[in-house]
Amino acid sequence: MAQTNACLYVQRGIAVFFEYDTPKIVHIKSKSIGIFNRLVQLAIIGYIIGWVFIYKKGYQLEDVGVSGTTTKVKGVAYTKDPRVGNQKLWDSTDIVVPAEENNAFFVMTNMIITNDQSPSECAESPTVPGANCTEDKDCLPINKPFLLGHGVTTGVCNKTTKTCMVEAWCPIEHDKLPTRYPVLNATKTFTVLIKNHVYFPYYKKTRSNIVESTNASYLQGCNYDAANDPFCPVFRLGYIVDHAQQQMEKKQTYDDMAYEGGVVSIRISWDCNFDYDPLLCKPKYSFDRLDKGEDSLIAKGYNYRFSHNYFQNDVQKRQLIKAYGILFIITMDARAAAFNVIPTLQNIGSGLALLSIATIVCDVFVLYLHKKRKFFRSHKYEEVTNTDAFSIMEDDDEDM
């Protein structure tokens, strides 16, 4: 019996090579099916016209721009607290360090200043892991640096501070902010001029965020405001910080952020339609805070150290500054598009091919979901047997 079934399966497999399927057109006259078919076709056509061509502008060819950005910060701040050094007047030259960065600028808002450091020997800070000692042998071997330390060991234990003596820049920095407020909170009134130029290589067009109607007197007096002056390239730092925290649950004032620093993104977006006058292509600005602010449990804010080195009486000295501040990172997204025959024809062809889905959907509805599906299925599929058809030899054992 098993051998007979296997033979039957082989014959049926061979028969497939001697058969041919051809589509059969069945013209169904039915109000419900006809309406369903037209609704499916209209939905597909609506998707092609509404989504592909109108919303996504499928008739245009998109080009991605390349960009360059420069900044210039201006402002003056005045401090009176002697705990942060003798300097009282600060301008952008003192506060914007380094003076030039690639698509970014840093504004110092708070600081720890250690004056008159020189290479010598002094006691390591008690907060440095492993630097505490009770006798000299605790500070061996010599010339060993401590993790997070300020210098290398000399092999001597300072009996007063109970820490190892190190060869370092002395006196050691006292890593604690001297005040409970940001010393340079006046930087909120500082302004930054952002000059952004974008070039679209395919269309060979260049745009600038300083629009054609701008003149020198306008730049000197304008300040960016999303509602009242959206094309002014001069931004007040306080405005940027305030609007960078719109999506945050715990919003901070400028003074709060300036105390330990932070990171803010300035995003310049270009969305140009060169089917119209290129002069109508203008940028849009948005701001976001990138660090977590008060949500950070450790390593809050943003800071780094730099120094001013000099010689005094032939002795090398330096002023060490741990600068807290706000790092502004400028990002750019530039896209331009215009009518082009190639994407237009591609999307039209794709749309016509998509219309074939209407036939498939209607076939599924008619043959499997309609209440008269058996009736329609009997007319949809028809078997025609020619005289030379391959015949399958059925088993006759049961008849014998």
SVG drawing of the C-alpha trace seen along z (x, -y; Angstrom):
<svg xmlns="http://www.w3.org/2000/svg" viewBox="-25 -101 91 110">
<polyline fill="none" stroke="black" stroke-width="0.4" points="0.0,0.0 2.8,-2.4 4.6,-1.6 1.4,-2.4 0.9,-5.8 4.6,-6.7 4.1,-5.9 0.9,-8.0 2.8,-11.0 5.5,-10.6 3.0,-10.6 1.3,-13.7 4.7,-15.4 5.5,-14.5 2.0,-15.7 2.9,-19.3 5.4,-19.6 2.7,-18.9 0.2,-21.5 -0.2,-25.2 -2.1,-27.9 -3.4,-31.0 -5.4,-33.9 -9.1,-33.8 -11.0,-37.1 -14.3,-36.8 -16.5,-39.9 -18.6,-40.0 -21.6,-42.2 -22.3,-43.1 -22.9,-46.4 -21.3,-45.5 -18.2,-44.0 -17.9,-46.8 -18.1,-49.5 -15.5,-47.6 -13.2,-47.4 -13.5,-51.1 -12.9,-52.0 -9.7,-50.0 -8.5,-51.7 -9.4,-55.1 -7.5,-54.4 -4.4,-53.5 -4.7,-56.5 -5.3,-58.7 -2.1,-57.3 -0.1,-57.9 -1.3,-61.5 -1.7,-62.6 1.2,-60.9 3.8,-60.2 3.4,-63.3 1.9,-66.0 3.2,-65.3 6.5,-63.6 7.0,-65.6 7.8,-62.5 8.2,-64.6 11.4,-66.3 15.0,-65.2 16.5,-65.8 20.1,-67.1 21.9,-67.2 23.9,-70.4 27.4,-70.8 27.9,-73.5 30.4,-75.6 29.7,-77.6 31.6,-80.3 30.7,-82.1 31.5,-85.4 30.6,-85.9 30.4,-89.5 29.7,-90.7 31.3,-92.0 30.9,-90.7 32.0,-92.2 32.9,-90.3 33.5,-91.6 34.2,-88.4 37.9,-88.1 37.5,-84.3 37.8,-83.9 40.9,-85.9 41.8,-89.5 40.3,-89.9 37.1,-91.9 36.4,-92.7 35.8,-89.8 35.0,-90.1 34.5,-87.5 38.3,-87.1 38.6,-85.9 35.4,-83.8 35.3,-82.1 38.1,-79.5 39.3,-78.3 38.6,-81.2 37.7,-79.0 36.2,-75.5 34.8,-73.5 31.0,-74.0 31.0,-74.8 31.9,-77.4 32.4,-77.3 31.4,-80.1 32.9,-80.0 30.3,-80.7 32.1,-79.6 35.6,-78.7 38.1,-77.4 41.3,-79.5 44.6,-78.3 47.2,-81.1 51.0,-81.0 51.6,-77.3 55.2,-76.3 57.0,-72.9 57.9,-71.9 57.1,-69.5 53.9,-69.7 51.4,-67.4 48.9,-65.6 45.2,-66.2 43.5,-64.0 40.7,-63.3 43.1,-61.4 42.7,-57.6 45.8,-56.0 47.5,-59.3 46.9,-59.0 49.8,-57.8 51.1,-57.5 54.8,-56.9 57.2,-57.2 57.0,-53.6 53.3,-54.2 54.6,-56.6 56.8,-54.1 57.9,-53.5 59.3,-56.9 58.0,-58.6 54.7,-56.7 51.7,-58.6 48.4,-58.3 45.2,-57.6 43.5,-61.0 46.5,-62.5 48.4,-65.7 52.0,-64.5 54.5,-61.7 55.5,-60.5 58.8,-61.6 58.8,-58.8 58.0,-61.2 54.8,-61.3 53.6,-64.7 52.9,-64.2 50.6,-67.3 48.2,-66.5 48.8,-62.7 49.3,-62.5 52.2,-61.7 54.5,-64.5 54.4,-64.7 56.4,-66.5 53.8,-68.5 52.5,-72.0 52.2,-73.5 50.1,-74.6 47.7,-71.7 44.3,-72.7 41.4,-72.8 38.8,-71.2 35.7,-72.9 33.7,-75.8 34.3,-78.8 30.8,-80.3 27.3,-79.1 26.4,-81.0 27.9,-81.2 30.5,-83.9 29.9,-84.9 26.1,-84.7 26.2,-88.0 27.0,-85.9 23.3,-85.4 23.3,-88.8 26.2,-87.9 25.3,-87.5 26.7,-85.2 26.6,-85.9 26.3,-82.6 27.3,-82.7 26.2,-79.6 26.8,-79.0 25.4,-75.9 26.1,-74.7 24.0,-72.3 26.3,-70.6 23.7,-69.1 21.9,-72.4 25.0,-74.5 23.3,-77.0 24.6,-78.6 22.5,-80.0 23.5,-81.9 21.6,-82.4 22.4,-86.1 19.6,-87.0 20.0,-89.3 17.9,-92.1 20.3,-92.3 22.6,-95.3 25.2,-96.2 22.8,-98.4 20.3,-95.6 22.9,-93.1 24.0,-95.5 20.5,-95.9 18.6,-92.7 18.2,-89.7 16.8,-86.4 13.2,-85.7 11.3,-82.8 8.1,-84.8 9.2,-88.4 12.6,-88.1 13.2,-84.5 15.9,-85.4 18.2,-87.4 21.6,-85.5 22.4,-87.1 21.4,-85.1 21.3,-86.0 22.8,-83.1 20.1,-83.4 17.4,-82.9 19.1,-79.8 19.4,-78.2 15.8,-79.0 14.4,-77.5 16.7,-74.5 14.9,-73.0 11.3,-73.1 11.1,-69.3 12.7,-68.7 10.7,-67.8 13.0,-69.6 13.8,-72.9 16.7,-75.0 17.3,-78.8 20.4,-80.1 22.0,-80.6 21.3,-77.0 22.9,-75.6 25.8,-78.1 26.8,-76.9 28.2,-73.5 27.9,-73.9 26.0,-72.0 25.8,-71.1 23.3,-72.8 22.6,-72.0 21.8,-74.7 20.3,-73.1 20.1,-74.9 17.6,-73.4 17.4,-74.1 14.4,-72.8 14.6,-74.4 12.2,-74.1 14.1,-75.3 10.9,-75.1 10.4,-78.6 12.8,-81.5 15.9,-80.4 15.8,-83.6 12.7,-82.1 14.9,-79.4 15.6,-80.5 16.8,-78.6 15.0,-77.5 16.6,-77.2 15.9,-74.9 17.6,-74.4 18.0,-71.3 19.9,-70.5 22.0,-67.5 23.2,-66.8 20.8,-65.5 21.1,-68.5 19.7,-67.8 18.9,-64.2 22.6,-63.3 23.7,-61.6 27.5,-61.9 29.7,-64.0 27.1,-66.8 27.5,-69.7 30.5,-70.4 34.0,-71.6 37.7,-71.3 41.0,-72.8 43.4,-75.1 46.4,-77.2 48.2,-80.5 52.0,-79.8 54.6,-82.5 58.0,-83.1 58.5,-85.2 62.1,-85.9 63.2,-83.1 60.8,-80.7 58.2,-78.9 54.7,-79.5 51.2,-79.1 47.6,-80.1 45.4,-77.0 41.7,-77.5 39.1,-74.8 36.4,-76.3 32.8,-75.4 30.5,-76.6 28.1,-75.9 29.3,-74.1 27.1,-75.2 27.3,-72.6 26.0,-73.7 24.5,-71.0 23.1,-71.5 20.5,-69.7 20.3,-71.0 18.1,-69.5 16.9,-71.0 14.7,-69.6 13.3,-70.6 11.3,-69.0 13.1,-66.2 11.8,-63.9 13.5,-60.7 11.9,-60.5 8.6,-61.6 8.5,-58.8 9.7,-56.3 6.9,-57.2 4.3,-57.1 5.5,-53.6 5.5,-52.4 2.0,-53.8 0.7,-52.0 2.2,-48.8 0.6,-49.4 -2.8,-49.5 -2.5,-45.7 -3.0,-45.2 -6.6,-46.2 -7.2,-43.1 -5.5,-40.9 -7.6,-42.4 -10.8,-42.0 -10.0,-38.4 -9.5,-37.6 -12.8,-39.3 -14.8,-37.5 -13.3,-34.0 -12.9,-33.7 -15.0,-36.3 -18.1,-36.9 -21.2,-35.0 -21.4,-33.6 -17.7,-32.7 -18.4,-29.1 -20.5,-30.4 -17.8,-32.8 -15.0,-30.3 -16.7,-27.8 -16.6,-30.4 -13.1,-31.6 -11.3,-28.3 -12.0,-26.0 -10.1,-22.9 -9.7,-22.1 -8.4,-18.6 -7.0,-18.1 -6.7,-14.7 -2.9,-14.5 -3.1,-15.3 -0.8,-13.3 -2.9,-10.7 -2.3,-9.4 -2.7,-5.6 -4.9,-5.1 -4.5,-1.9 -7.2,0.7 -6.3,3.2 -9.4,2.2 -11.7,3.1 -10.2,6.6"/>
</svg>
